[in-house]
């Protein structure tokens, strides 16, 4: 097959910082074709793409994803391709990188019907979430929407599992979350293999995804702005979500403004419906709560822990909240500290006087074990590349531990090694850039190679790490 070697030549360019395996290259090529970045003219009878075409497709995808437009398939680009997203193509890829209008309805009063319901949510919560999704658009346009329960509606909403009869079959959990047809076809389909929720960071938010797909059903393409509703990649639950200026300009270019709002109003907020979830343990709020621990863990992903939950942290914000035991079976919640060793690829978790050790996500034989040479209730831990040792922190002291050799484990004052770092830490880690980060409350401190806090710190954990933005 000619396509894969061509893509490989780009991925293994001398300019690439990280090598990419062949399977990932093939998946990337499929992605570029599936979502409209690689398209052959109708008159072409060849299915092959030149290296230049592939490199340009990667570059356009990177620019549309707020990544450096190198045209090289690196790990950051692959990670972006692996994020959950809408099933519609990205029609802004034709070098304009702005929203594209795909059509419009010839009337302003539209009906919608929900043909079936996800078992993940009570029926009335589904109806409320869908109604709220329509409100995003009716608030800023002359459009009016009315639910009907029988007969053919203008917009038809349903849930489908992988393998169900659907014009574009779904691919199981993750990846494609939903898709919609442009005007005036009026179909919106959700992937039932996802876990649909409202009012929580757990699972996939039905209201936001429904509003996104409705944008397509009304005639909007994808937006290149990552914080826009019409961005192709799902950015996670945001309780005070607002439409982006790009969303507003696009929909008003099709249907005009709502005469009930002021001409200078820039953003419309639709409040999340009030729900009463009954979780088995309190659901943390990554934008408000302190951390129990944070690690740069297996497969190079950043994991944050609070209570019984864990979530990934990326350059684009937070992932869905998951139960800790869904990843690390046998591990309790409410951890004291955690650290992943780049030296041994082991992950260590501390709680009370016990230590759990995992390789990837598998508990090692003989664990948990009782801590005997360091005190219980460790506050934070990190792996330092400088000496390949693990540092444990509690109150105003720290201990250095060598996993593969005998360690003295005499406590020392934090201030004797790290200048400007506070005591009683919540979490710590050495990140991808080789710098050390310490967390306490909503503040974090970055430490340079001289082990001094960099100028300008501390900064807000919620704003910089969790990508939470204050609503005025």
C-alpha positions as CSV (number, residue, x, y, z in Angstrom):
1,X,0.0,0.0,0.0
2,X,1.5,3.3,-1.0
3,X,-0.3,5.6,1.5
4,X,1.4,4.3,4.7
5,X,5.0,4.7,3.5
6,X,4.3,8.3,2.4
7,X,2.8,9.1,5.8
8,X,5.7,7.4,7.5
9,X,8.2,9.6,5.6
10,X,6.6,12.6,7.1
11,X,6.2,11.2,10.6
12,X,9.9,10.2,10.8
13,X,11.1,13.5,9.4
14,X,14.4,14.7,10.9
15,X,12.4,17.5,12.4
16,X,10.1,15.3,14.4
17,X,10.8,15.3,18.1
18,X,9.1,12.0,18.8
19,X,8.8,8.9,16.7
20,X,5.3,7.5,15.9
21,X,4.5,3.8,15.4
22,X,3.2,2.6,12.1
23,X,-0.3,1.7,13.5
24,X,-0.7,5.3,14.7
25,X,0.3,6.5,11.3
26,X,-2.3,4.4,9.6
27,X,-5.0,5.6,12.1
28,X,-4.0,9.2,11.5
29,X,-4.4,8.8,7.7
30,X,-7.8,7.3,8.3
31,X,-8.7,10.2,10.5
32,X,-7.6,12.8,7.9
33,X,-9.7,11.1,5.2
34,X,-12.7,10.6,7.5
35,X,-12.9,14.2,8.6
36,X,-12.3,15.9,5.4
37,X,-8.6,16.9,5.5
38,X,-7.7,14.6,2.6
39,X,-10.1,14.6,-0.3
40,X,-9.5,13.7,-4.0
41,X,-11.2,15.6,-6.8
42,X,-14.2,13.9,-8.3
43,X,-12.4,13.4,-11.6
44,X,-9.5,11.6,-9.9
45,X,-9.4,7.8,-10.3
46,X,-6.5,7.4,-7.8
47,X,-6.9,6.7,-4.1
48,X,-3.3,7.6,-3.3
49,X,-2.1,10.9,-1.8
50,X,1.2,12.6,-2.4
51,X,3.6,13.3,0.5
52,X,2.9,17.0,-0.1
53,X,-0.9,16.5,0.2
54,X,-0.5,14.5,3.4
55,X,1.8,17.0,5.0
56,X,-0.5,19.9,4.1
57,X,-3.5,18.0,5.5
58,X,-1.6,17.5,8.8
59,X,-0.6,21.1,8.9
60,X,-4.2,22.3,8.4
61,X,-5.4,19.9,11.1
62,X,-2.8,21.3,13.4
63,X,-3.6,24.9,12.8
64,X,-7.3,24.2,13.2
65,X,-6.5,22.4,16.5
66,X,-4.4,25.3,17.9
67,X,-1.2,23.2,17.4
68,X,2.0,24.4,15.7
69,X,1.5,23.9,12.0
70,X,4.6,21.8,11.3
71,X,3.0,19.3,9.0
72,X,4.7,16.6,11.0
73,X,2.8,13.8,12.7
74,X,3.9,14.0,16.3
75,X,2.4,12.8,19.6
76,X,0.6,16.0,20.3
77,X,-1.1,15.8,17.0
78,X,-2.0,12.1,17.5
79,X,-3.4,12.9,21.0
80,X,-5.6,15.6,19.5
81,X,-6.9,13.1,16.9
82,X,-7.7,10.6,19.7
83,X,-10.0,13.0,21.6
84,X,-13.8,12.5,21.5
85,X,-15.4,14.5,18.8
86,X,-18.3,15.1,16.4
87,X,-18.8,12.8,13.5
88,X,-19.2,15.5,10.9
89,X,-16.3,16.5,8.7
90,X,-14.3,19.7,9.4
91,X,-15.2,21.8,6.3
92,X,-13.1,24.7,7.5
93,X,-10.0,22.9,6.2
94,X,-9.9,24.6,2.8
95,X,-7.3,27.1,4.0
96,X,-9.9,29.6,5.4
97,X,-10.0,28.1,8.9
98,X,-13.3,29.9,9.7
99,X,-16.8,28.7,10.1
100,X,-18.6,27.5,6.9
101,X,-22.3,27.9,6.4
102,X,-23.7,24.5,5.2
103,X,-27.3,25.5,4.5
104,X,-30.4,27.0,6.2
105,X,-34.0,26.3,6.9
106,X,-36.6,28.3,4.9
107,X,-38.7,28.8,8.0
108,X,-38.2,30.2,11.5
109,X,-40.6,27.9,13.5
110,X,-39.2,24.4,13.8
111,X,-40.5,21.3,15.5
112,X,-38.4,18.5,17.1
113,X,-39.1,15.0,18.3
114,X,-37.1,12.7,20.6
115,X,-37.6,9.2,19.2
116,X,-35.9,7.2,22.0
117,X,-34.0,7.9,25.2
118,X,-30.7,6.9,26.8
119,X,-31.0,4.8,29.9
120,X,-28.1,6.8,31.4
121,X,-30.5,9.6,32.5
122,X,-34.1,9.9,33.5
123,X,-36.4,10.7,30.6
124,X,-37.3,14.2,31.9
125,X,-33.6,15.1,32.4
126,X,-33.0,14.1,28.7
127,X,-35.9,16.3,27.6
128,X,-34.6,19.2,29.7
129,X,-31.1,18.9,28.4
130,X,-32.4,18.8,24.8
131,X,-34.6,21.8,25.4
132,X,-31.7,23.7,26.9
133,X,-29.6,22.9,23.8
134,X,-32.2,24.5,21.6
135,X,-32.3,27.5,23.8
136,X,-28.7,28.4,23.0
137,X,-29.8,29.1,19.4
138,X,-33.3,30.6,20.0
139,X,-31.8,33.1,22.5
140,X,-29.8,34.8,19.8
141,X,-31.8,34.3,16.6
142,X,-35.5,34.6,15.5
143,X,-35.7,30.8,15.5
144,X,-38.4,29.1,17.6
145,X,-38.4,25.4,18.5
146,X,-41.4,23.3,19.7
147,X,-41.2,19.7,20.9
148,X,-43.8,17.2,19.4
149,X,-44.4,13.7,20.6
150,X,-46.0,12.2,17.4
151,X,-45.8,12.6,13.7
152,X,-42.9,13.7,11.6
153,X,-40.9,16.6,13.1
154,X,-38.4,18.9,11.3
155,X,-35.6,17.8,13.6
156,X,-35.5,14.1,14.7
157,X,-33.4,13.0,17.6
158,X,-32.4,9.4,18.5
159,X,-29.7,7.3,20.2
160,X,-27.9,4.5,18.4
161,X,-25.4,1.9,19.5
162,X,-22.5,0.6,17.4
163,X,-23.9,-1.9,14.9
164,X,-27.4,-0.4,15.0
165,X,-29.0,0.7,11.8
166,X,-27.7,4.2,11.2
167,X,-26.6,6.1,8.1
168,X,-23.1,6.5,9.6
169,X,-22.5,3.7,12.1
170,X,-20.9,4.7,15.4
171,X,-17.6,3.3,16.7
172,X,-18.2,2.4,20.3
173,X,-17.2,4.4,23.5
174,X,-15.1,7.5,22.8
175,X,-14.1,8.8,19.4
176,X,-17.3,9.9,17.6
177,X,-19.9,11.0,20.1
178,X,-22.7,12.1,17.7
179,X,-23.5,13.4,14.2
180,X,-26.1,15.4,12.4
181,X,-27.3,16.1,8.9
182,X,-27.4,19.6,7.5
183,X,-30.6,21.5,6.6
184,X,-33.2,20.5,5.7
185,X,-32.6,16.8,6.5
186,X,-33.0,17.3,10.2
187,X,-31.6,14.1,11.8
188,X,-29.4,14.1,15.0
189,X,-28.0,10.9,16.3
190,X,-26.1,10.2,19.6
191,X,-23.8,7.3,20.3
192,X,-25.6,5.2,23.0
193,X,-22.3,3.5,23.9
194,X,-21.2,6.8,25.6
195,X,-22.3,7.6,29.2
196,X,-24.6,10.6,28.9
197,X,-25.0,12.9,31.8
198,X,-26.0,16.4,32.9
199,X,-24.8,18.6,35.8
200,X,-21.6,16.6,36.4
201,X,-18.1,16.2,35.0
202,X,-18.6,12.5,34.8
203,X,-19.4,11.0,31.3
204,X,-20.4,13.1,28.3
205,X,-22.6,16.2,28.7
206,X,-25.8,15.7,26.7
207,X,-26.8,19.4,26.6
208,X,-23.5,20.6,25.1
209,X,-23.2,17.8,22.5
210,X,-26.9,18.3,21.6
211,X,-26.4,22.0,21.1
212,X,-23.4,21.3,18.9
213,X,-25.2,18.8,16.7
214,X,-28.2,21.2,16.5
215,X,-25.8,23.8,15.2
216,X,-25.0,21.5,12.3
217,X,-28.8,20.7,11.8
218,X,-29.3,24.5,11.5
219,X,-26.5,24.9,9.0
220,X,-23.2,25.6,10.8
221,X,-20.0,23.8,10.1
222,X,-17.2,23.4,12.6
223,X,-15.3,26.3,14.2
224,X,-11.6,26.5,14.4
225,X,-11.8,28.0,17.9
226,X,-11.3,25.3,20.6
227,X,-13.6,27.0,23.1
228,X,-16.4,27.5,20.6
229,X,-19.5,25.3,20.9
230,X,-19.0,24.3,17.2
231,X,-15.4,23.2,17.7
232,X,-15.2,19.6,16.4
233,X,-13.5,18.2,19.6
234,X,-15.5,17.8,22.8
235,X,-13.9,20.0,25.5
236,X,-15.7,18.5,28.5
237,X,-18.5,19.6,30.8
238,X,-18.6,23.4,31.5
239,X,-21.4,24.3,33.9
240,X,-21.5,28.0,32.8
241,X,-20.9,27.3,29.1
242,X,-21.2,30.3,26.8
243,X,-21.5,30.6,23.1
244,X,-18.3,31.8,21.4
245,X,-18.3,34.9,19.2
246,X,-17.7,32.5,16.2
247,X,-20.8,30.5,17.1
248,X,-22.9,33.7,17.3
249,X,-21.6,35.3,14.1
250,X,-22.1,32.1,12.2
251,X,-25.7,31.4,13.2
252,X,-26.7,35.1,12.9
253,X,-25.3,35.1,9.4
254,X,-27.9,32.5,8.5
255,X,-30.9,33.7,10.4
256,X,-30.3,37.2,11.7
257,X,-30.4,38.4,15.3
258,X,-33.1,38.0,17.9
259,X,-34.9,41.3,18.2
260,X,-35.4,40.7,21.9
261,X,-31.7,41.1,22.7
262,X,-29.5,44.2,22.6
263,X,-27.4,44.6,19.4
264,X,-24.2,44.9,21.4
265,X,-24.6,41.8,23.4
266,X,-21.7,39.5,22.7
267,X,-22.4,36.2,24.5
268,X,-25.5,34.4,25.7
269,X,-25.4,32.0,28.6
270,X,-27.8,29.1,29.0
271,X,-27.7,27.8,32.5
272,X,-27.2,24.1,33.0
273,X,-30.4,22.4,34.1
274,X,-30.7,21.6,37.7
275,X,-30.3,17.9,38.3
276,X,-30.2,15.8,41.5
277,X,-27.6,13.1,40.9
278,X,-27.2,10.5,43.5
279,X,-23.5,9.4,43.2
280,X,-22.1,6.9,45.6
281,X,-19.5,9.5,46.7
282,X,-19.2,13.3,46.4
283,X,-18.3,14.3,42.9
284,X,-15.3,16.7,42.9
285,X,-15.3,20.0,41.0
286,X,-11.9,20.3,39.3
287,X,-12.4,24.0,39.0
288,X,-13.0,24.5,42.8
289,X,-11.5,21.6,44.8
290,X,-8.0,21.0,46.0
291,X,-6.1,18.0,44.7
292,X,-5.3,14.8,46.5
293,X,-2.5,14.0,44.1
294,X,-1.4,14.5,40.5
295,X,1.0,12.4,38.3
296,X,2.5,12.3,34.9
297,X,1.5,8.7,34.6
298,X,1.3,5.7,32.3
299,X,1.5,6.4,28.6
300,X,2.6,10.0,29.3
301,X,-0.8,11.2,30.4
302,X,-1.4,13.6,33.3
303,X,-3.8,12.3,35.9
304,X,-5.4,14.4,38.7
305,X,-7.0,12.7,41.8
306,X,-9.7,13.9,44.2
307,X,-11.8,11.7,46.5
308,X,-12.8,8.6,44.6
309,X,-12.3,10.2,41.2
310,X,-9.6,10.7,38.7
311,X,-9.4,12.7,35.4
312,X,-6.8,13.5,32.8
313,X,-5.4,16.9,32.3
314,X,-4.3,18.1,28.8
315,X,-3.3,21.3,27.1
316,X,-7.0,21.8,26.2
317,X,-8.5,21.3,29.7
318,X,-9.8,18.3,31.7
319,X,-11.2,15.0,30.6
320,X,-14.2,13.2,31.9
321,X,-14.2,12.2,35.6
322,X,-13.8,8.5,36.2
323,X,-13.9,6.3,39.3
324,X,-10.3,5.6,40.4
325,X,-11.0,1.9,40.5
326,X,-12.1,1.9,36.8
327,X,-8.4,2.4,36.0
328,X,-6.4,1.1,39.0
329,X,-8.4,-1.8,40.3
330,X,-8.1,-2.3,44.1
331,X,-6.9,1.3,44.8
332,X,-8.9,3.2,47.4
333,X,-10.0,6.8,47.0
334,X,-9.1,9.8,49.1
335,X,-5.4,9.3,48.5
336,X,-2.6,11.2,50.3
337,X,-0.1,11.2,47.5
338,X,0.9,9.5,44.2
339,X,4.0,9.4,42.0
340,X,4.9,7.7,38.7
341,X,8.5,6.8,38.2
342,X,9.9,7.4,34.7
343,X,12.8,5.2,35.7
344,X,10.9,2.0,36.5
345,X,7.5,2.8,35.0
346,X,5.9,2.0,38.3
347,X,3.2,4.1,40.0
348,X,3.1,4.5,43.8
349,X,0.0,5.5,45.8
350,X,0.1,6.5,49.4
351,X,-2.8,6.5,51.9
352,X,-2.4,6.5,55.7
353,X,0.3,4.0,56.5
354,X,0.0,1.9,53.3
355,X,1.6,1.9,49.9
356,X,0.2,0.5,46.7
357,X,2.4,-0.2,43.7
358,X,1.2,-0.6,40.1
359,X,2.8,-1.4,36.7
360,X,0.7,0.5,34.2
361,X,-2.7,-0.2,35.7
362,X,-2.0,-3.7,37.3
363,X,-1.4,-4.0,41.0
364,X,1.9,-5.6,41.8
365,X,2.1,-8.8,43.8
366,X,2.3,-8.4,47.6
367,X,0.8,-4.9,47.6
368,X,-0.4,-2.9,49.5
369,X,2.4,-2.8,52.0
370,X,2.8,-1.0,55.3
371,X,5.0,2.0,55.4
372,X,7.7,1.5,58.1
373,X,10.5,4.0,57.3
374,X,8.6,7.1,56.6
375,X,5.6,8.6,58.5
376,X,2.0,7.9,57.5
377,X,-0.2,10.5,55.7
378,X,2.4,11.6,53.1
379,X,1.3,15.0,51.7
380,X,2.8,14.9,48.2
381,X,5.3,13.0,46.1
382,X,7.3,13.4,42.8
383,X,9.9,11.8,40.7
384,X,12.9,14.0,39.9
385,X,14.8,13.3,36.7
386,X,17.8,15.1,38.1
387,X,18.8,12.2,40.4
388,X,16.2,9.6,39.4
389,X,14.9,9.5,42.9
390,X,11.4,9.8,44.4
391,X,10.8,12.7,46.8
392,X,8.1,12.4,49.5
393,X,6.8,15.5,51.3
394,X,4.9,16.0,54.6
395,X,4.4,19.3,56.4
396,X,7.7,21.1,56.1
397,X,9.9,18.1,55.5
398,X,10.9,15.8,52.6
399,X,12.6,12.4,52.1
400,X,14.6,11.1,49.1
401,X,14.0,7.5,48.2
402,X,15.8,5.4,45.6
403,X,13.5,2.6,44.3
404,X,16.4,0.4,43.3
405,X,18.9,0.9,46.1
406,X,19.1,1.3,49.9
407,X,18.1,4.8,50.9
408,X,18.9,6.6,54.2
409,X,15.5,8.3,54.4
410,X,16.5,10.9,56.9
411,X,14.0,13.9,56.8
412,X,15.2,17.3,55.7
413,X,13.5,20.7,55.5
414,X,11.8,21.5,52.2
415,X,13.4,25.0,52.4
416,X,16.9,23.5,52.5
417,X,16.5,22.3,48.9
418,X,13.6,24.1,47.2
419,X,13.6,27.9,47.5
420,X,10.2,29.5,47.6
421,X,8.1,26.3,47.9
422,X,5.4,26.3,50.6
423,X,4.9,23.7,53.3
424,X,2.0,21.3,53.7
425,X,1.7,20.6,49.9
426,X,-1.4,18.9,48.3
427,X,0.4,17.5,45.2
428,X,3.6,17.6,43.2
429,X,5.0,16.3,39.9
430,X,7.8,16.6,37.4
431,X,6.1,17.4,34.1
432,X,6.9,16.8,30.4
433,X,9.0,20.0,30.2
434,X,11.3,18.6,32.9
435,X,10.2,21.3,35.4
436,X,8.8,20.6,38.9
437,X,5.4,21.8,39.9
438,X,4.0,22.0,43.5
439,X,0.3,22.4,44.3
440,X,-1.4,23.8,47.3
441,X,-5.1,24.9,47.2
442,X,-5.7,26.8,44.0
443,X,-2.1,27.9,43.7
444,X,0.9,26.2,42.0
445,X,4.6,26.9,41.9
446,X,7.0,26.1,39.1
447,X,10.6,25.3,40.1
448,X,13.5,25.7,37.7
449,X,16.7,23.7,37.4
450,X,18.3,25.7,40.2
451,X,15.4,24.4,42.4
452,X,14.1,28.0,42.8
453,X,10.5,29.1,42.2
454,X,10.3,30.9,38.8
455,X,9.4,34.6,38.8
456,X,5.7,35.3,38.5
457,X,4.6,32.3,40.5
458,X,2.3,31.1,42.2
459,X,-0.5,31.1,39.6
460,X,-4.0,29.7,39.6
461,X,-4.3,25.9,39.2
462,X,-7.9,26.2,38.1
463,X,-7.2,28.6,35.3
464,X,-3.8,27.3,34.0
465,X,-4.1,23.6,34.6
466,X,-7.8,22.8,34.5
467,X,-8.6,25.5,31.9
468,X,-11.5,26.9,34.1
469,X,-12.5,30.4,33.2
470,X,-14.3,32.8,35.5
471,X,-17.8,33.8,34.2
472,X,-18.5,37.6,34.7
